[in-house]
Amino acid sequence: MKTVPVAAIRRIAALLFAVLLLLPLVAPFGTVAPAAECQEASVPALQSGSPESELITESDVYQYLLGEILKCKTEISVSEYNLNEEQIGEVFAMLFYSEAELFFIDGHYSFTRYAGSGIIQTIRPLYPDNVDEIPAMLAEFHEMTDAIIAEVDPTMSDWEKVAFVHDYVALHYDYDHDLEIYDAYAMLKTGIGVCQAYSLLTRYLLKELGIECECVSCKGLNHEWNIVKIGNSWYHMDVTWDDRDDKGFYGQVSHDYFLASDSFFDQGYDDDRNHHDTTGVGWVSPVRATNGKYDGFFADVTTPFIFTDDAIYAISDGSLVTYDPGTETFTVLRDLGLSWRESGFFGGTWNGIYAGLWYLNGKLYWNGNKKVYSYDPVTQAEPTVICTYNGRSKLIFGMRASADDRTISFTLALMSDPNSGNVTEEVYTAGGYVITWVIGGTSYETVCLKGETPHFDGATELPSNLFDYTFLGWDKTIRQASADATYTARFRMDRNDVTIEGKTMRELYRLIRAAILLLPYANAGYAEASARAAELDAIASDYASRVSAANATFSGVLFGDE
């Protein structure tokens, strides 16, 4: 995190009092600039919050300044807010440390005040030399963040949205050990950042998803994290400290600091894992987190939560589990029997579970210490071994997975010691078969490895403005993959008995529109669809003649040809 100490020009009003009478009403009053950066540093002391406190980030002046800076205004009037130097510095610092979109400012600004009153009249943010490029950079920032947000189902609960963002950021970005990248835009571009970048990106994504989220800092630790609101309660969430992926534990996310109370963050897991510095100085937060219902509750979850249409999956305490946020309960699907043991006759067992978890094409994939497994959560058949690492001196301590064309690639993180940080990568590419799923004339392709049973992980739905229908399944029995295959969805059209008698012209027009939409599905050969289309075609012919007659009678077009 960057530092923004207020270093204003010394006041000399006492010596120049007589001169001030001759000056114009408004006088320039100095510059605020951050010190040189050499390490992470925390935000200056802000208000200590309480459940009744007003958040600075929700204040009118904060939102006004945010909007004006995003427009790159060179001079921003704030006179109507009656703020002094200290107050404007506090608001500007909160902007700098809270708003991911303000990646193009570095904390420098100057201001003018009303002479003799101390009230700030204008703020002049210092923009970079490439200020003309900022709109394009903001557009790129929004494009990258929109792509992440698009992966979130809008029907998710607040807990699910928070869990998704926490895990996504921890899984896809690594810590910048060179302490050079502090802003979310650079983090999105490079894939690395310090704690400030983590918290800025996390806050922005959650705010866009409708979740209240703020930034929290500890000056002694030079550290920043987030505090989020679920229901009526606030909870701490430290994505930086929960990031395991950059340590070679690919596909893994810690939840030690996921949704915790103030007291839990005070105590931590031990003296080395709390959020105080060595003198016991705590953090500065705009609100308090007093609800301890989740303290340590997710600590055994060592992978990201996997969200599917059917369930939420994870690996917890060495077992594959599902989690129900409604009842706040875990269900164990199977004990994975995982352990990491040193090689050799006298080798001991490493304390921990080092399995990465990924979800591709309807299958869950995870690694043991020597093997990679595939599992179909729908059939819940016995896991399939996809590949085996035969090295003797190292074990698999993490895994990344990606699908491309007709292959799935597994990047294995190999180490002799999980504490060494000395990671060797080995990529295993599994050749597979292309499975084509045809739904309403549209084709979707997935990859299935040999021995896996194809599974379509998507919506088997027709447009909702068609007639009622029932999905009947696929046109042939789905078997284990041994070659490329195509499966076509079958539907039964439910008749809604519609006749022409008693229908107004507008009602007939709507029927015609439905018929036009229905025709592609009729051509696909669905049961009863062809007959239905013919019936509607007859209605269309009658409708067309009636419209022509009406238009001719009234010398105008009553209905278009939409």
N, C-alpha and C positions, 0 to 999 in steps of 0.2 A: 504494500500500500504506500502511496506517496504522501509526503508531509506538506501541509499548508499552514505554517506559522504566520501570523499576522505581523508584518514588519513595516508599520506605517512610518511616514516621515514625521520626525519629532515636531511637536507643536511649538510654535514660537509666538503664539498670540499675545502672551504677556508682554513681550518686548516690542511688539508691533501693533499694540492696541490702537494707537492713534492712526496708524497707516490703514488699518482695517476699515476705518470709517470712510476711506476714500476708495476702497475696492468695490467692485460690483457685488451684488448680493450673493452670487454663486462663486465659490472659489474651489479650484482643484485641490484634492486632499490625498494624494499619495497613491501607492501601488501595493497590492498584496501579491506575494510571489512565494512559491515553495522553495525550500532549500534544495541543494544538490542531492540527487538520489544516489545512494550507495547500498541501500538495503530496504527491505520492506519496513514501512513505518505506519503508524496507525493514525486514524482520524483524530483531530483535536477533541478535547472533552466536550461532549454535547449533553443535552438534558438527560437526566435519568428518568426513565418513563414510569408510568403507573397505569393501571387499567383505565383510569379516567383521563390520562394525559392526551393532549392533542398532538398528533404526529406532525412534525415539521413538513414531511413530504406531502401531506394532504392540505397544507395551508395555501391560501390564495397566492401569496407572493412566491412561494416555491413553484407552483404550477405555472405561474406567469413567467418567471425567469426561465424555466425549462423550455417553454414554448418559444420565447424570444431567442434564446441561445441556439435552439434547433434551427431557427431561421437565419442564424449567423448575424444577428443585429449587432452593429458595432457600438451603439450607445443605447442603453436601456434605461428608461425613466422609471424610478421607483419612489418618487417623492410622495405619492399618495399613501404609501405604506408606513411612513413616519418611522423608519428604522435608523438606528445609529450604526456606527462602525462595527461594533461587536456583534450586533444582531445580523447585519448583512453578511458578515464573515461566517457566522454560524450557518446561515441558509446556503451560502455558496459552497461551503465545505460539504454540507449534506448532499447538494447536487453532485458535486465532484465524486463523492464516495458512494453514491447510490444509483446514479443513472447511467446505464450501459450505453445509451445512445450518445452521451457526451464524451465519447472517446477522443474527440478531436481537440479538446481543451486540456490544459495541463495544470490548471489551478491558478494561473496568473490572471490578475484583473486589476484595473484601476477604478477610481471612483471620484465623484465630485460631491461636495456637501454644501448645504446652506451655511454661509459664514456666520459663526457665532452661535448656531443652534445645534450643531452636531448631527443634524438629520441628513441622511444621504439622499442626493437628488438623482444621480445617474450612476450606472455601472457600465464599465467598458471591458468586457472580456477580451483577453488577448488570444486571437486566433492564429493558427499556423500560417506560414507563407502560402501554402497550397489551399487557401480557403475556398477557391473556386472549385476544387475537387470534392469538397465535403458533401454536396448533394448526391454525387455519384457513390461516394463511400457509404453514406447513409442508406442509399437504395440497396447496395450490396449487403450491408448489415441486415436490413430487413428481409432480403431474399434468403439469407442463410438462416436467420432465426425463424422465418415463416416455414421453412422446410422442416425444422425440428417440431414446431408447433403442429404442423400438419399430421405428424405421427400420433398425436394425442386424440383419442376418441372424445368428442365433446360431451358425451353422456357419462364420462367418468366422474366419480365422486371427487371431492376435494382431496381426500387422502390419496386416491389413485393418481391424481395429477401431480401432487407433491412428490410421491414416490417415483413416478416416471421421470420427472425433471432431475431429482437427486441422483438417480441411477444413471440417467443419460449423460449428464455432465461428468460424473465420476468415471464413467466407462469410456467416453470418447475423447477426453482431454487429459493431458499429463501436466504435472507440476514443472514449472520453469525454475530449475535449480540455479540458473545464472541470474535470476532476479531481474529480468529485463522487460517482461511483458506484464503490464498492469491492467490493460483495458480489455474489454470483452471482444471488441472488433478484431484486434490482433490475435486474441486467443482463438477465435473462430477461424481465422486465416491460417494460423500456424499449428494449432492443436495443443499449444502449451500456454501456461500463464501462472501467475502467483495467486495467492489467496484472494486478493482484491478482484482479479479477473474472474475467478470462480464465483464469488458472491455476486458480482455485478451481473454476470450472465444468468445465474440462477434466479436472481430477483426479477430480471427483465422477463424471462420466460414465464415465470409464475404469475407476474402481474398481467401479462398478455392472456393468460389462461383464467384470469378472474380471481386469483388467489392473492390475498394480502401478504406482502413479504417486505421485510426491511433488512438493513445491514447492521451488524453488531461488530464492535471492535474491542480489542484489548491492547492498550498502548504498551504494556510491559512485554507482551508476547509478540508485538509487531504483527498482529494477526487480525483477520476479518472473516466473518461467516454470516449466516442468515438466521432470521427468526421469522416463522411463518404462522399464519392463522388458519386453523381448521376448526370449524364450528365456532364456538365462542372462546376458544383458548389459543394462546400463542405457544410455540415450541421452537427451541433452538435446533439448528440443522447445519452441521459443518461438513460441506461436501469435500473440501480440501483434505481434511483429516480422514475422511471415509474413502478416499481414492486409493485403491490397491493396485489398479491396473498398471500404473507406471513403474511399479516395483518388480515387474516381471510376472505378476499374478494376473495374467491376461484373462479377461472375461469375469473378473471378480469385483465386487463392491462391498465394502464394509458398511455396516449399519450401527456401529458403536455410537455415533453421534447423530443419529437420525431421530428427530422429534423428542427432544429432552427438555426437562424443566431447568430453571435457574439453579436449584440445589444440586441437580445431577451434574451440571456443567461445573459447579463449584467443586464438587468432590471428584468427578471423573472416575476412571477405573483404578487409578493409583496415582501416586505423587507426580509421575511423569506424564500423565495423560489427562490432566484437567486443564481448564482454560484460565488459569492464573499464572502470573510470572512468579519468579522465585521469592518475591517479597509479599506475595499474596494479593497483589493488586488485581482487581477483577476487571470486567468489561464495562463498556458503556453502551446501553441499549435504550432505544426510544420507548420500549414497552417491557413489561415483566412477563415471565413465563412461569406460572405457578402450578400448572396442571402436570403432575408426574405420572399420568396413566401409562405413558409409553417409555418411561425411563428404563433402559436396558432391554425393553421388550423385543426388539429386533436384533439384538447383539449376535445371535447365532446365525443370522442370515448373511452368508458370505458371497452371494451372487446377486446380480440385479434381479428385481422382480420381472418376470416375463408375463406380459399381458396378452391374452388371447381372447377370442370370443367366448370360450368355454370356462376359463378359469385363470387365476393368477398363480404362476409357478415360481419356485425358487429352490435353492439348496440351503437347508438349514441344519446345522449340527450333523452334517454328513448324510442327510436324508433328502430325497426329493419330496417336496411338500407343495400343497396349494394353500393359499391364504384367502380368507373371506373378510374383507374390511367391514362388511355389515355386522358380522358377529364377532369380529376381531379374534378369529380362531385359525390355527394352523391344522391341516390334516396331512398326515404322513402317507404318501403313496407307496414308497418303498425305501428301505434302508439300502444305500448304495454300496455299503461295505468298503469304503475308501479309507486308506491309510498311506502315509508316506514314510518309508523306512530307508535308512541309509544302507548302501550296498555293503557287502562283506559279511563275514560270519559274525562279527561283533557289532554290526550296525544296529543303532537304536531307531526309535520311531520319532519322526518330527511331530511336534505338537501342533496340530492344525489341519484344516481341510483346504486344499489348494486346487479345487475344481472350478474351472470356468464354465459358464452356462450360456448357450446360445440357442436361438429359435429360428429355424429356416424351413420354409416350405412345409409347415405343419409338423415339424419334428424338433425335439429337444436334443441338443448335443452337449456332452460334458466330457471332461478328461479325468481319468484316474492317474496313478503315478506312472503307468506305462501304456495305457490304452485310451482310445477315444470311443465313446459310445453314442449310439443313436437310439431314440426312444419315441414311440408314437403315443402321445397322451390320450388319443381317442380310443385306440384299441387296447392300450396298456399291456401290450405284449412284452415279452422279455426283451431287455435292451440288446441291440445288435452291436457287435464290435466292428468298428469301421477301420481302424488301423492300430498297429502295435509298434511302439518304439523299442528297438532292440539294443540301445546303448547300455553299457554296464556302469559307467561312472556317474551318470546323471539320471534325473527323474524329470517327469513333466510337472511343472508347477503352475501352469496356466495355459490357456488356449484361446485363440481367436478363430472365428469361422466366417466365411463369406461364400455366397453362391454366384456363379457366373456362367452363363450359357448352359452347358450340360455338365458342369463340374461343381464340386464344393471343395474349397481349400481350407485346410486347418493349419494355422500357424502355431506351433508348439513352443512354449517357453521352457527351455531346458536349463536346469541348474543342479549342481552337486549339493548346494546348501541354500535353503531359502533366505538366509540372512546375508548371503554374499553379495547380492545385486549383480553378479556376473552372469548375464543371461545369454544363452546361445539359442538362436531361433532355427527351427527346422520346419519346412513347409511340406505338408502331405496333401496331394491333390487326389481326390476321389472321383473317378469317372462315373458318370451316372447316365440316366435316361431322361429324355424330355417327355413330360406328361402334359398333354394339351387338354384343357377343360373348356368345352363349348357351352356357353350360357346365353341364350337368347341371340344367337348369331354372332356373339363376341367370343373370341378365343383368349384364354389365359394360359401361360406356360409356367410350369414349375419343373424343378430338377428332383429326381428321386434316385437314390443310390441302390445298387443291386442288393436284393434281399429286403429292402424297405417296401412297405405297402403305401402306395400313393394316397395322399390325403389333401383335399382342396381346403385351404384355410382362407376362405373368403365368403362373401355373401352370395347365396344362390337365389337371387331375387330378380324379378322383372320390375320395370318402372311402375310406381304406385298408382299412376293415373290410367292404367289398363284395367281390364275387368278382373274380378277375383280369380285366383288360381291357387293350386296346391302343387308344391314341389314333390315329385314322385321318386326322385333319385336319379341314378345314371342309367344310360342305355344298356350297359353290360356290367357284369360282375367285376369289381376292382380286385386285382390280384397283385401279389408281390412283383416288383419291377424286374423284368428280364429283357425288355426291349422298349423302344419308344411306343407310346400308346395315346389314344384319344378317347375321351369320355364326353358324352353329350348329355346335358341335363334334360330331363323329361318333366313336363308340367301337365296338369289337368286344368283346363279352363272351366271355371264355374259360371254357369249360364246366367244369372241375373235377368231372366226372361224379359226382354224389351221388345215392344211392338210399336208400330207406327201410329196406331190409333191413339188419339187424345194427346199427342205430343205437339208442343208449340214449335215454331220454327227455330227458336233459340235452343231448345232441348235437342232437336234434330241436328243442329249444327254441332253441338257438343258430341253427339254420337259419331258424327263424321270424323271429327278430330280424333276420337278414340280409335276409330277404324283405321285411320292412317297410321297411327302408332302401332296398331296391332298387326298390320300386314307382314312386317319382317318375321314375326314370330309364327304367323300362319305358314309362311314359306318354309320355316324350319321344321314343319311337320308335327307340331304339337297336337295332341288329341283334341278334337272338336274345333280347333282354331280355324281350319279352312272353312268349315260349314258356317262358323260364326262370321267370318270375313265376308262370305257370299251373302249372308243375310243382311249385313250392314251395307254391302255394296248396293243392294236393291233399295235400301232406305236412302242411300246417297243419291241415286239416280232420281228418285222422286223428289228429294230435297232440292236438287239442282234445278229441276224444272219449276218448282214453286218459287225459288229465289229469283229466277229469271223473270217470271211473270210479275212478281212484286216489284222488282226494280224497274220493269218497263212501265208499270202502272203509275208509279210515283216519280218517274223521270229522275231517279237517283239510285245510288247503290246503298241498299240497306245492310247488306252483308258482303264482306269481302271474300276472297278466295283463299284465306289463310289455311 
